[in-house]
Amino acid sequence: MQKHIKIYFLLLCFTLLFPLLAFAIDVQLSGIRTTETTDDLLLSLKVEGAFNEKLEEAILNGIPATFSFFIYLNRVRTAWADEQIVELNVTHTLKYHNLKNHYIIKKSWQDNKPIIAESFDEAKKLMSEISGLKITPLKKMKKGYRYQIIAKAELDKVKLPFILNYILFFASLWDFETEWHSYEFVY
């Protein structure tokens, strides 16, 4: 009898967990590249696969979504540990304005100035891309040396009122965190 209870319990666990695995999000960073101005090193990258049905539904219901980007610039050294030049954490926040039927995107690295998007596709594109982020002044870098950008993105955990955590337990299904991605270049 004891053995049958354990088997039923395991079957119940698999039955409940299998649908959750179907909602898993495969999110990746792509298109990491650097460009230079006369004074600064700039970074561009893109997050792919960040928006699933549940996240889109939550945004359309007024729950803001925040993407956090963690970016490091290191000077690559062969005989020593790499030297960290810069550590940046930037955020993009998306909120749907129900009454005006538009989307508001704020990017921390652009002084959180509101960017208005009329369509959800435009809002998702603005949310998922970094283009021209100032990483460091070029005077902090040495010509002829190898450098490495290491970056990852994650969706900040949605903070719901205490009682809603029990009702909307599925909210964690839209959490994601990418793997660390690196990009090497010679300055």
One Martini backbone bead per residue (centre of mass of N, CA, C, O) as a GRO file, in nm:
protein
  187
    1MET     BB    1   0.060   0.063  -0.022
    2GLN     BB    2   0.299   0.257   0.013
    3LYS     BB    3   0.401   0.223  -0.281
    4HIS     BB    4   0.146   0.336  -0.427
    5ILE     BB    5   0.160   0.622  -0.313
    6LYS     BB    6   0.430   0.698  -0.438
    7ILE     BB    7   0.348   0.659  -0.732
    8TYR     BB    8   0.111   0.859  -0.731
    9PHE     BB    9   0.278   1.101  -0.649
   10LEU     BB   10   0.468   1.102  -0.894
   11LEU     BB   11   0.247   1.128  -1.109
   12LEU     BB   12   0.136   1.394  -1.006
   13CYS     BB   13   0.392   1.561  -1.041
   14PHE     BB   14   0.427   1.517  -1.348
   15THR     BB   15   0.147   1.627  -1.427
   16LEU     BB   16   0.203   1.919  -1.309
   17LEU     BB   17   0.494   1.981  -1.446
   18PHE     BB   18   0.471   1.944  -1.756
   19PRO     BB   19   0.320   2.210  -1.834
   20LEU     BB   20   0.547   2.398  -1.731
   21LEU     BB   21   0.765   2.307  -1.942
   22ALA     BB   22   0.608   2.417  -2.195
   23PHE     BB   23   0.667   2.733  -2.094
   24ALA     BB   24   0.942   2.751  -2.162
   25ILE     BB   25   1.205   2.980  -2.221
   26ASP     BB   26   1.399   3.075  -2.515
   27VAL     BB   27   1.659   3.290  -2.437
   28GLN     BB   28   1.861   3.531  -2.630
   29LEU     BB   29   2.154   3.663  -2.733
   30SER     BB   30   2.225   3.900  -3.000
   31GLY     BB   31   2.422   4.105  -3.191
   32ILE     BB   32   2.698   4.153  -3.074
   33ARG     BB   33   2.839   4.491  -3.080
   34THR     BB   34   3.084   4.730  -3.176
   35THR     BB   35   3.144   5.084  -3.158
   36GLU     BB   36   3.284   5.400  -3.270
   37THR     BB   37   3.371   5.697  -3.172
   38THR     BB   38   3.578   5.949  -3.097
   39ASP     BB   39   3.526   5.877  -2.763
   40ASP     BB   40   3.348   5.600  -2.780
   41LEU     BB   41   3.208   5.297  -2.669
   42LEU     BB   42   2.968   5.092  -2.834
   43LEU     BB   43   2.655   4.908  -2.788
   44SER     BB   44   2.499   4.612  -2.938
   45LEU     BB   45   2.178   4.435  -2.891
   46LYS     BB   46   1.971   4.126  -2.856
   47VAL     BB   47   1.657   3.992  -2.766
   48GLU     BB   48   1.540   3.655  -2.794
   49GLY     BB   49   1.232   3.521  -2.688
   50ALA     BB   50   1.089   3.695  -2.443
   51PHE     BB   51   0.796   3.667  -2.566
   52ASN     BB   52   0.511   3.542  -2.433
   53GLU     BB   53   0.186   3.495  -2.373
   54LYS     BB   54   0.188   3.562  -2.066
   55LEU     BB   55   0.344   3.828  -2.082
   56GLU     BB   56   0.155   3.974  -2.274
   57GLU     BB   57  -0.093   3.954  -2.093
   58ALA     BB   58   0.021   4.109  -1.853
   59ILE     BB   59   0.076   4.375  -1.999
   60LEU     BB   60  -0.228   4.416  -2.099
   61ASN     BB   61  -0.303   4.420  -1.769
   62GLY     BB   62  -0.068   4.634  -1.644
   63ILE     BB   63   0.200   4.483  -1.619
   64PRO     BB   64   0.513   4.546  -1.574
   65ALA     BB   65   0.821   4.522  -1.763
   66THR     BB   66   1.166   4.417  -1.682
   67PHE     BB   67   1.478   4.459  -1.825
   68SER     BB   68   1.797   4.325  -1.750
   69PHE     BB   69   2.135   4.439  -1.799
   70PHE     BB   70   2.456   4.270  -1.802
   71ILE     BB   71   2.773   4.447  -1.827
   72TYR     BB   72   3.108   4.364  -1.944
   73LEU     BB   73   3.443   4.500  -1.949
   74ASN     BB   74   3.739   4.335  -2.069
   75ARG     BB   75   4.076   4.273  -2.039
   76VAL     BB   76   4.271   4.055  -2.208
   77ARG     BB   77   4.476   3.812  -2.038
   78THR     BB   78   4.707   3.551  -2.032
   79ALA     BB   79   4.882   3.554  -1.748
   80TRP     BB   80   4.624   3.688  -1.638
   81ALA     BB   81   4.371   3.822  -1.522
   82ASP     BB   82   4.121   3.983  -1.609
   83GLU     BB   83   4.036   4.322  -1.674
   84GLN     BB   84   3.815   4.532  -1.533
   85ILE     BB   85   3.654   4.820  -1.668
   86VAL     BB   86   3.332   4.748  -1.682
   87GLU     BB   87   3.008   4.794  -1.509
   88LEU     BB   88   2.673   4.723  -1.621
   89ASN     BB   89   2.330   4.836  -1.542
   90VAL     BB   90   2.036   4.795  -1.734
   91THR     BB   91   1.702   4.919  -1.821
   92HIS     BB   92   1.376   4.799  -1.934
   93THR     BB   93   1.045   4.945  -1.952
   94LEU     BB   94   0.705   4.812  -1.976
   95LYS     BB   95   0.390   4.989  -2.044
   96TYR     BB   96   0.046   4.983  -2.046
   97HIS     BB   97  -0.195   5.219  -2.176
   98ASN     BB   98  -0.524   5.186  -2.169
   99LEU     BB   99  -0.656   5.466  -2.245
  100LYS     BB  100  -0.438   5.532  -2.493
  101ASN     BB  101  -0.331   5.279  -2.643
  102HIS     BB  102  -0.023   5.250  -2.530
  103TYR     BB  103   0.335   5.238  -2.507
  104ILE     BB  104   0.583   5.242  -2.241
  105ILE     BB  105   0.929   5.322  -2.264
  106LYS     BB  106   1.212   5.270  -2.042
  107LYS     BB  107   1.557   5.385  -2.033
  108SER     BB  108   1.815   5.419  -1.820
  109TRP     BB  109   2.038   5.515  -2.046
  110GLN     BB  110   1.795   5.746  -2.127
  111ASP     BB  111   1.676   5.885  -1.861
  112ASN     BB  112   1.377   5.763  -1.866
  113LYS     BB  113   1.253   5.838  -2.124
  114PRO     BB  114   0.968   5.835  -2.282
  115ILE     BB  115   0.852   5.584  -2.508
  116ILE     BB  116   0.629   5.573  -2.774
  117ALA     BB  117   0.406   5.304  -2.864
  118GLU     BB  118   0.146   5.190  -3.076
  119SER     BB  119   0.267   4.902  -3.086
  120PHE     BB  120   0.360   4.594  -2.974
  121ASP     BB  121   0.590   4.536  -3.172
  122GLU     BB  122   0.744   4.799  -3.120
  123ALA     BB  123   0.780   4.758  -2.815
  124LYS     BB  124   0.939   4.490  -2.830
  125LYS     BB  125   1.175   4.604  -2.990
  126LEU     BB  126   1.262   4.826  -2.788
  127MET     BB  127   1.301   4.625  -2.547
  128SER     BB  128   1.518   4.416  -2.706
  129GLU     BB  129   1.705   4.672  -2.764
  130ILE     BB  130   2.046   4.775  -2.808
  131SER     BB  131   2.160   5.109  -2.919
  132GLY     BB  132   2.432   5.292  -2.834
  133LEU     BB  133   2.580   5.209  -2.578
  134LYS     BB  134   2.773   5.348  -2.343
  135ILE     BB  135   3.062   5.211  -2.206
  136THR     BB  136   3.336   5.386  -2.288
  137PRO     BB  137   3.602   5.556  -2.297
  138LEU     BB  138   3.876   5.529  -2.506
  139LYS     BB  139   4.096   5.626  -2.293
  140LYS     BB  140   4.065   5.341  -2.123
  141MET     BB  141   4.204   5.226  -2.371
  142LYS     BB  142   4.422   5.004  -2.558
  143LYS     BB  143   4.600   4.968  -2.821
  144GLY     BB  144   4.610   4.623  -2.932
  145TYR     BB  145   4.400   4.509  -2.744
  146ARG     BB  146   4.208   4.277  -2.582
  147TYR     BB  147   3.850   4.238  -2.570
  148GLN     BB  148   3.551   4.185  -2.351
  149ILE     BB  149   3.213   4.110  -2.379
  150ILE     BB  150   2.975   4.063  -2.115
  151ALA     BB  151   2.635   3.922  -2.133
  152LYS     BB  152   2.300   3.968  -1.986
  153ALA     BB  153   1.951   3.873  -1.943
  154GLU     BB  154   1.650   3.978  -1.754
  155LEU     BB  155   1.354   3.923  -1.594
  156ASP     BB  156   1.199   4.069  -1.370
  157LYS     BB  157   1.041   4.016  -1.103
  158VAL     BB  158   0.721   4.000  -1.026
  159LYS     BB  159   0.534   4.232  -0.825
  160LEU     BB  160   0.292   4.121  -0.617
  161PRO     BB  161   0.055   4.104  -0.430
  162PHE     BB  162   0.034   3.879  -0.188
  163ILE     BB  163  -0.242   3.738  -0.267
  164LEU     BB  164  -0.165   3.700  -0.579
  165ASN     BB  165   0.053   3.480  -0.547
  166TYR     BB  166  -0.168   3.251  -0.512
  167ILE     BB  167  -0.341   3.299  -0.765
  168LEU     BB  168  -0.065   3.378  -0.955
  169PHE     BB  169   0.157   3.133  -0.972
  170PHE     BB  170   0.229   3.159  -1.294
  171ALA     BB  171   0.420   3.412  -1.309
  172SER     BB  172   0.697   3.248  -1.327
  173LEU     BB  173   0.668   3.157  -1.635
  174TRP     BB  174   0.801   3.451  -1.744
  175ASP     BB  175   1.068   3.397  -1.653
  176PHE     BB  176   1.410   3.508  -1.731
  177GLU     BB  177   1.746   3.387  -1.833
  178THR     BB  178   2.031   3.424  -1.972
  179GLU     BB  179   2.309   3.360  -2.093
  180TRP     BB  180   2.626   3.409  -2.121
  181HIS     BB  181   2.780   3.648  -2.338
  182SER     BB  182   3.045   3.683  -2.584
  183TYR     BB  183   3.279   3.949  -2.704
  184GLU     BB  184   3.555   3.983  -2.917
  185PHE     BB  185   3.820   4.239  -2.939
  186VAL     BB  186   4.020   4.480  -3.108
  187TYR     BB  187   4.156   4.812  -3.051
   0.00000   0.00000   0.00000
